[in-house]
């Protein structure tokens, strides 16, 4: 398709979107705009195949030959984003009629599916930051009474896998367009308020995969940088973050929270005056970021790995935080301050939903589009742990699995 033809297509999209009641009718106009958007997505996938030899799902088949209607690379993003933008405007209003609202919900989910495809396949052809900003505004959730219905449509349209894919690509290329898109979403009002309802009401397994990817992204880019750029100032956001910390059991997250990302909590728990010192200049309360129940769980796992001394230390620290809990040894429970955090499953239950993970606790492998797609190779000696790559296996072996692997193999031979 020539550049002139693509400009004509953009003009048609603009006219269809600007007219209050287009001649074909609102739903016919919406369908026309959606088709233009999917044409742009298909064009981007074909262009990517020409450049890389792989089709949109990475199979390398190329999609079955050359296409006659492929938009130029310098026009494909603007055609896609303008079609999506005007499609949102063409959605009919909710009228309270069950059948009409059900049809509208399906149409809205279809637009979210288109938005996710644009983020995945067309965004590489964005040539300026304002284009990334346009996409972020088309991925934003409305506030107020429309939020829950829009969240449901976004989840049906695949927004959670879309966000996980963006995070993994941002981790592989922190200066790329995906990282810019996540930052732009954060600038619209904070990424944590955006993510919270999606995780709270989305598919648990999709949410679990996204959380594992989030943990790896925090290790790769740095927790304090991400917490600051994504916005985490309100107590409600902090409550949701604490629930995420508990599920991930990520020490870097807790460290980032303790070092200033959640400094509003520290000042709130220090007393009316905000002081952390008692009369006479001595520290009044020791603030620790660890939950007693998580320390006990860590102790149990350490004991199963024959780390009895370290397990005993973890149990003593858990007992200390419980004993001094009323006096401030353990921070105020943030989860109770976030209504959405209460919608998440308990940490132990949530961790059972997490995909099989690399045994290397420092793993930051963000290859692929989802954590669930990572293939693990089982340790050939003990058969009880798996690794996503050779470097992770080597690092874990040197970090202590060598001894644990031998003891497990000995116990297995004795049995």
C-alpha positions in Angstrom: 0.0 0.0 0.0 1.4 3.4 -1.0 2.0 6.3 1.4 -0.7 8.3 -0.3 -3.2 5.4 0.2 -2.4 5.2 3.9 -2.9 9.0 4.2 -6.4 8.6 2.6 -7.1 5.8 5.1 -6.1 8.1 8.0 -8.4 10.8 6.5 -11.3 8.4 6.4 -10.7 7.4 10.0 -10.6 11.0 11.1 -13.8 11.8 9.3 -15.6 8.8 10.8 -14.4 9.7 14.2 -15.3 13.4 14.1 -18.8 13.2 12.8 -21.3 13.1 15.6 -23.6 10.5 14.0 -21.8 9.1 10.9 -24.1 8.0 8.0 -23.3 4.2 8.4 -24.5 4.4 12.0 -22.5 4.2 15.2 -21.9 0.5 15.4 -21.1 0.2 11.7 -18.6 3.0 12.1 -17.1 1.3 15.1 -16.7 -1.9 13.1 -15.0 0.0 10.2 -12.6 1.6 12.6 -11.7 -1.7 14.3 -11.0 -3.2 10.9 -8.6 -0.4 10.0 -6.9 -0.9 13.4 -6.5 -4.6 12.8 -5.2 -3.9 9.3 -2.5 -1.8 10.9 -1.7 -4.6 13.4 -1.5 -7.2 10.5 0.8 -4.8 8.6 3.1 -4.4 11.5 3.4 -8.2 11.9 4.1 -8.6 8.3 6.7 -5.9 8.3 8.4 -7.5 11.4 8.5 -10.8 9.5 10.2 -9.1 6.6 12.8 -7.6 8.9 13.4 -10.6 11.3 12.2 -13.7 9.5 9.7 -14.4 12.3 6.0 -14.0 12.3 4.0 -12.4 15.1 3.9 -15.5 17.2 7.6 -16.2 16.8 7.2 -19.4 14.8 9.3 -18.3 11.9 6.7 -19.3 9.3 6.2 -15.8 8.1 2.4 -15.9 8.0 2.1 -17.6 4.6 3.6 -15.3 2.0 3.5 -11.7 0.9 0.4 -9.6 1.6 -1.0 -7.0 -0.9 -2.3 -4.6 1.7 0.6 -3.7 4.0 0.8 -0.1 5.4 4.2 1.6 5.1 6.4 1.3 8.2 6.4 5.1 8.8 2.6 5.2 8.7 1.5 2.0 10.4 1.6 3.3 14.0 -0.4 6.4 13.4 -3.1 4.5 11.4 -3.4 2.0 14.3 -3.5 4.6 17.1 -5.9 6.9 15.3 -8.3 4.0 14.5 -8.2 2.9 18.2 -8.7 6.5 19.5 -11.7 7.1 17.4 -13.1 3.6 18.1 -13.3 4.5 21.8 -15.3 7.6 20.9 -17.7 5.5 18.8 -18.6 3.2 21.7 -22.3 3.7 22.6 -23.3 5.0 26.0 -24.4 2.6 28.6 -28.2 2.8 28.8 -29.1 0.3 31.6 -30.6 -2.2 29.2 -29.1 -5.6 29.8 -28.8 -6.7 26.1 -27.5 -3.4 24.9 -25.0 -3.1 27.7 -23.8 -6.7 27.2 -23.1 -5.9 23.5 -21.3 -2.8 24.5 -19.2 -4.7 27.0 -18.2 -7.2 24.3 -17.3 -4.3 21.9 -15.2 -2.6 24.7 -13.3 -5.9 25.3 -12.6 -6.1 21.6 -11.1 -2.6 21.7 -8.9 -3.6 24.6 -7.8 -6.6 22.6 -6.9 -4.3 19.7 -5.0 -2.0 22.1 -3.0 -4.9 23.5 -2.1 -6.0 20.0 -1.0 -2.4 19.1 1.2 -2.3 22.2 2.7 -5.7 21.3 3.2 -5.5 17.6 2.8 -1.9 16.4 4.6 0.1 19.0 8.1 -0.8 17.6 7.1 1.4 14.7 6.4 4.5 16.8 8.9 7.2 15.9 8.3 9.8 18.6 7.5 10.0 22.3 4.2 11.7 21.7 3.1 8.6 19.9 3.9 6.4 22.9 2.0 9.0 25.0 -1.0 8.6 22.7 -1.0 4.9 23.2 -0.7 5.2 27.0 -3.8 7.4 27.0 -5.7 4.8 25.1 -4.7 2.2 27.6 -5.8 4.3 30.6 -8.7 3.2 32.8 -11.5 5.7 33.7 -12.0 6.7 37.3 -15.2 6.8 39.4 -18.2 4.7 38.8 -17.1 3.5 35.4 -13.9 1.9 36.7 -15.2 -1.6 37.5 -16.9 -2.1 34.2 -13.9 -0.9 32.3 -11.6 -3.1 34.4 -13.8 -6.1 33.4 -13.6 -5.2 29.8 -9.8 -4.7 30.0 -9.3 -8.0 31.6 -11.5 -9.8 29.0 -9.4 -8.0 26.3 -6.1 -9.4 27.7 -4.6 -6.4 29.4 -2.7 -8.5 32.1 -0.7 -10.5 29.6 -0.2 -7.3 27.7 1.3 -5.6 30.7 3.5 -8.6 31.6 4.8 -8.6 28.0 5.6 -4.8 28.3 7.4 -5.4 31.6 9.6 -8.2 30.2 10.5 -6.2 27.2 11.2 -3.1 29.3 13.6 -5.2 31.5 15.4 -6.4 28.4 15.7 -2.9 27.0 15.2 -0.2 29.8 15.7 2.6 27.2 13.1 1.1 24.7 9.6 2.1 23.9 8.0 -0.4 26.2 9.8 1.2 29.2 8.6 4.6 28.0 5.0 3.3 27.7 5.1 2.0 31.3 6.5 5.3 32.5 3.8 7.2 30.6 1.1 5.1 32.2 2.6 6.0 35.6 2.5 9.7 34.7 -1.2 9.5 34.1 -1.9 9.0 37.8 0.5 6.4 39.1 1.1 2.9 37.8 0.2 1.2 41.1 -3.4 2.6 41.2 -3.6 1.4 37.6 -2.3 -2.1 38.3 -4.2 -2.7 41.6 -7.7 -3.3 40.3 -6.4 -5.4 37.4 -4.6 -7.7 39.8 -7.4 -7.7 42.3 -10.1 -8.8 39.9 -8.1 -10.5 37.1 -7.4 -14.2 36.4 -5.2 -15.4 39.3 -2.7 -17.2 37.2 -2.2 -14.4 34.8 -1.8 -12.1 37.8 0.7 -14.5 39.4 2.8 -14.6 36.2 2.8 -10.8 36.1 3.9 -10.6 39.7 6.9 -12.9 39.1 7.8 -10.8 36.1 7.5 -7.7 38.2 9.9 -9.1 40.8 12.4 -9.8 38.1 12.0 -6.4 36.7 12.6 -4.8 40.1 15.8 -6.8 40.4 17.0 -5.8 36.9 16.2 -2.1 36.8 16.3 -1.4 40.6 13.3 -1.2 42.9 13.7 2.4 44.1 13.9 3.7 40.6 10.7 1.9 39.5 8.8 2.7 42.7 9.7 6.4 42.3 8.8 6.6 38.6 5.6 4.7 38.9 4.3 6.7 41.8 3.6 5.2 45.2 2.7 8.1 47.5 -0.8 7.4 48.9 -1.4 5.1 51.8 -3.8 3.0 49.6 -1.0 2.4 47.1 1.3 1.5 49.9 -1.2 -1.1 51.2 -1.4 -2.7 47.8 2.4 -2.7 47.5 2.8 -4.4 50.9 0.4 -7.2 49.7 2.5 -7.6 46.6 5.7 -7.7 48.7 4.2 -10.5 50.8 3.3 -12.6 47.8 6.7 -12.2 46.1 8.8 -12.4 49.3 11.2 -10.0 47.7 13.8 -8.5 50.0 14.7 -5.8 47.5 11.1 -4.6 47.5 11.0 -4.5 51.3 14.4 -2.7 51.3 13.1 -0.1 48.9 10.0 0.4 51.0 12.1 0.8 54.1 14.5 3.2 52.5 12.0 5.8 51.4 9.6 4.6 48.8 7.0 4.4 51.6 8.4 7.1 53.9 4.8 8.4 54.4 4.2 5.2 56.4 7.2 5.8 58.7 6.1 9.3 59.6 2.5 8.2 60.1 3.6 5.4 62.5 6.0 7.6 64.5 3.3 9.4 66.5 1.4 12.6 66.2 4.5 14.8 66.0 6.2 12.6 63.4 9.2 12.0 65.7 10.9 8.7 66.0 12.8 9.5 69.2 11.5 9.1 72.7 12.1 11.6 75.5 15.7 11.8 76.3 16.9 11.4 72.7 16.8 7.6 72.6 15.1 5.8 69.7 11.5 5.0 70.6 10.7 2.3 68.1 12.6 0.0 65.8 10.9 -0.3 62.4 11.4 -3.6 60.6 9.8 -4.3 57.2 9.3 -8.1 57.7 6.1 -9.9 58.6 6.4 -12.5 61.4 4.4 -15.1 59.4 6.8 -14.7 56.4 9.8 -15.1 58.6 8.3 -18.4 60.0 7.7 -19.6 56.5 11.2 -18.8 55.5 12.5 -20.7 58.6 10.5 -23.8 57.5 12.0 -23.7 54.0 15.5 -23.2 55.4 15.1 -26.1 57.7 14.0 -28.3 54.7 17.3 -27.3 53.0 19.3 -28.4 56.1 20.0 -24.8 57.0 19.1 -25.3 60.7 21.2 -22.5 62.2 19.8 -19.8 59.8 16.3 -21.2 60.3 16.7 -20.8 64.0 17.7 -17.2 63.5 14.7 -16.5 61.4 12.4 -18.0 64.1 14.0 -15.9 66.8 13.5 -12.7 64.7 9.9 -13.7 64.1 9.4 -14.2 67.8 11.0 -10.8 68.4 8.7 -9.0 66.0 5.6 -10.6 67.6 6.8 -9.8 71.1 7.5 -6.2 70.3 4.7 -5.8 67.7 2.7 -3.4 69.8 5.8 -1.4 70.5 6.7 -0.9 66.9 9.2 -3.7 66.1 7.0 -4.5 63.1 5.5 -1.9 60.8 1.8 -1.2 60.8 0.0 -3.6 58.6 -0.4 -1.9 55.3 -2.7 -4.4 53.8 -5.6 -3.3 56.0 -5.4 0.2 54.5 -6.0 -1.0 50.9 -9.4 -2.3 50.0 -8.1 -3.7 46.7 -5.3 -5.5 48.6 -7.9 -7.5 50.5 -9.2 -8.8 47.2 -5.9 -10.5 46.6 -5.6 -14.1 47.8 -3.5 -14.7 51.0 0.3 -14.8 50.2 0.6 -18.6 50.7 -2.4 -19.3 48.4 -1.2 -16.8 45.8 2.3 -18.3 45.7 0.7 -21.7 44.9 -0.6 -20.1 41.7 2.8 -18.8 40.6 4.2 -20.5 37.6 7.1 -22.9 38.2 10.1 -20.7 38.9 13.8 -21.0 38.4 15.4 -22.2 41.7 18.0 -19.5 41.5 16.6 -16.8 43.9 18.5 -14.1 42.0 17.1 -15.1 38.6 16.3 -12.1 36.4 15.7 -13.9 33.1 13.0 -11.9 31.2 13.2 -13.7 27.9 9.9 -14.4 26.2 6.5 -12.7 26.7 5.4 -14.4 29.9 6.9 -16.1 32.9 4.7 -19.1 32.2 6.5 -19.7 28.9 9.9 -20.2 30.5 11.0 -23.8 30.2 12.9 -25.2 33.2 15.5 -27.9 33.1 15.6 -30.1 36.2 18.8 -30.6 38.2 20.2 -33.9 36.9 21.7 -34.8 40.3 18.8 -34.3 42.8 15.9 -33.8 40.4 14.2 -31.5 43.0 14.8 -28.1 41.5 14.7 -26.6 38.0 16.6 -23.8 36.2 15.7 -21.6 33.2 19.3 -21.3 31.9 22.9 -22.5 32.6 24.0 -19.2 34.3 21.2 -19.5 36.8 22.2 -23.2 37.5 25.8 -22.2 38.0 25.0 -19.3 40.2 22.7 -21.4 42.5 25.3 -24.2 42.6 27.9 -21.8 43.9 25.5 -20.1 46.3 24.8 -23.3 48.2 22.9 -25.8 46.1 26.0 -28.0 45.9 25.7 -29.0 49.5 21.9 -29.2 49.5 21.9 -31.2 46.3 24.3 -33.8 47.8 22.3 -34.2 51.0 19.0 -34.6 49.0 20.6 -37.3 46.8 21.9 -39.1 49.9 18.5 -39.1 51.5 16.9 -40.4 48.3 19.5 -43.2 48.0 18.8 -44.2 51.7 15.1 -44.3 51.1 
